[in-house]
Amino acid sequence: MKKTHNINIGNSIVPIEEDAYELLTVYMNEVKQHFARNADDFEIVKDIENRIAEMFAEMLAAQQKQVISIADVQAVIQQMGSVKDFENSEEAEGGYAASAEYDPVKKLYRDTDQAMIAGVCAGLAHYLDVNVKWIRVFAFLIIFLFGSGILAYIIFWIMVPKASTRFERMSMYGEEPTLRGIANSQHPLVKQSRGFIAEFFDVLANFMQGTGKVILKVIAVSIAIFGSMVILGLIVAIAALFGFWDASVFTYFPLNVINQEYIPAIFLAFFTVIGVPVLALILFAIRVAFNGRSVNKTLSFGLLIVWLAGVVFSFFYVAKISSEFKEHAEFTQVSEFKPYKIYTLEINRSRFFTKEDSLNYRIDPKDYKGRRILNDLDGPFDIPRNIKLKIERSDDGKVTLIQNYKSQGKTFETALKNAKNIQYNYLQQDSLLTFSPMLQLNPGLNWRAQEVELLLKVPVGTVLNIRREFEWYLAGYDYGRCNEDARGDQYNEWIMTTSGLECKNPPAASKHED
């Protein structure tokens, strides 16, 4: 049995027979002696050792054995080439000639020597044998396809290894991975990769030193301009609220949630909380854009104190307003209607006006005789509708409307007072029942989640022609599907049965279901 040694080659421990070890030692001494005249001889020999270690590992795995034999070393020397072979070739031809039998096979690596970012485009250009500028143009164009270009670049960056060793760079260019190829290779050694994250920050740092500086300055100027516009917008908005706009602006939602006496302090706190960070961002952007000095520490500390004060006041007033929703109260009012076999339910979009509104808007009944002033039901600053209508069977044969008024407040008494101050209109004209789609609050009353729930009770057999707009207010019914074939009709026909309200003319699809 032959004696074996465990040797360290290419940072790998390889078991090798003694005679194979002696042959390998002679070969490596010849390699070291030949390349000793090169300035980077240490790196060259190290790359050769790494390549031999890779070949040994492949042989052990392929042949499923534990020890490198002398035949394996001879195979490696034959594949790598001996020093004497290409020295004789150099003397005969006046230089290192490429092997005639070698068929160049390229491998995909990232070329960081020609990289603008991480060498992905340069590596693809070598692999595809295309000028790198066309690869970069293509990569730039697909960036605009929903950002797919950026994602693809990042995936290539992570998945494609960097050409770190001399043999990897030779494979990237399709050069012969032998001693002859090393002698012919003009590509310098690159630094060993330290992993994606470390490399990312290296690339980012290099990018920021060059093109990134220009881009950063442009971004900084843009931030400064945008921030200045935000500050100006805040000033104009507050000035408008307190000076230019009509005082009735505070009756609109959500401004009507705020107590009148809190408004100045809340808006000042809001301006501080938003404005101070924006101002600090503007100052920082100006410093980056124009290489200015850092902001004075006293000014920075002062802005911080002002901002913290704004935050404290904001939380204070938010807590005070939130306490106004602590308690819940409601009361019920019952009205009896004259009975009919058929009722029509209508939405009345006429606006509710108080006496103060009539004076403010100069509404003269003579001028509006026969006319209606309509609500805009889609206004973004209207009070939430909070109107719900349910229709149920009446057990006593009477037609009644139960109105449930709800609200919240700091105390139960306040919540009940808020509920009592809800103004809601409905009207019976023979068999026509007209309901308002919105509730109204008395002047000076803040919004405290006021709500009106209506329960209409009708006897069995009563027919209800309900306007389609009631779809927003009817609770618990698939209202939109009733008589959906009658597209031109503004009303859907329902009937009260012993099991509840049902569509009198259901859709055709429902009638012919299998």
C-alpha positions, 0 to 999 in steps of 0.5 A: 500500500502506497504512503499518502500525504495530506497537502494544502493546495489552493486553500484545500486539503487534498490527500495524495499518494507519495509518488504523485506528491513528488511529481506535483512538487517538481511541477510546481517548482518549475512553474514557480521558477518560470514565472519568477520573472513576472511582477505578479508571480505570487498571484499567478502561482496562487491562481495555478494552485487554485485551479489544480485544487479545483481539478483534483476535487472534480477528479475525486468526486467523478471517480468516487475515490479518496486519494489523488494518484500519480495518474491524476497528477499526470492528467492535470499536467497534460491538461495544464501544459508543462513549462518545457512545452511552451518554453520550446514553443516560445523559442521556436515562434518568438512568442507564446502561440495558442494551442491549435487544438483548443476550442474556446468556451466562454463562461458567464462572469461579471467583469468589474474592471469595465463596470459602471455599476457591478459589471453585469453588462460587461460580463454579458458583452464578453459572453455574447461577444457584443460591444458592451455599449449595446448591452447597456443601451438595452438594459437602460431601455428595459428599465422603463418596462415597469422597472423589470430592467432594475429587477433583472440587473439585481438578479444577475448581480446576485446570481452571476459570480464575479471574475475573481481569479485569473482562470475565471477571467480567462474563461470569461474571455474564452482563453485557454486555461493552461500555462500557455494561456496564463503567459498570453493573458494580459488581464490583471488580477482583480480583488477577491469578492467579499460577498454581495452585500459588501460588494454592493456598498463598495460599488455604491461608494465608488458610484457616489464618488463619480456620477452619483455626486451629480445625481445627488446634487440634482436630487438635493436641489429638487428636494429643496425646491419641493420642500420650499413649495410645501412650506409656502403651501402650508403658510398659504393654507393657514392664512386662507383658513384664518383670513381669506376664506369664509368662516363657514369653512369650519362647518365642513367635515372634517374641520367641524370635528375640531372645537372652535376654541382649539382651531388656532392652537391645532393649526399652529401645532400642525404647521410646526409638526409638518413644517419644521422637518421640511425646513430641516430637510431643505437646509440639509438639501441646500448643504448637499447641493452647494457643499455648504457648511453644516447647520448651526448647532444652536439653530438645529437644537432650537428647531428640535425644541420647537418641533417637540413642542408642536408634537406635544401640543398635537397629542394634547389636542388630539387627546382632548378631541378624542375624549369628546367621543367617549360616551354614546347616547341615543333616543327614539321617536315614533311617527305613524303614517296614514295607511295605503296599499302602495307607497312610493319612497323618494329621495329629497335632495333639497338642501336644509337651510336654517334661518341663519343660512337664509340670511347668509345666502340671501335666499328670498322665498319669492325668488325660489318659488317653484324651485329647489336648491339641491345637495351635492351628494358627492362632495368630499367635505360634506358631513358623513351621510350616516342615514340608514333605512330598514323596512320590516313587517308590521305586526299590528297592521299600522304603518309607522316610522321609528327614528333612532337618533344617535351621537357621541360626546364627552359625557352622556348628557353631552352626547344626548344633547348632540343627538337631540340637535340633529336635524333630519327631514322626511315628509308624507304626501298621501302615499308618497314618503320623501326622505332626506339623504343627509342629516344636518347639524345645528349651527355651532355644533361639532360633528360627533358621529351623529347618525340616524337610523330609520325603521319603516314598518308596513303590513303584509301585502303592502307594495313599495316603489323604492327609488333606485338611489335608496341603494345607498341607504337600505340596509340588509337588502340586495337592492341593486339586483331587484328588477335589474332588467328595467334599466330605464325605470327609476324605481324598483317594486318590492312587496312585504311578505310574512318572511320580510321584504321581497322583490316583486319582480325578480331578475329574469336570470333568477326565474329560469335558474336550473 
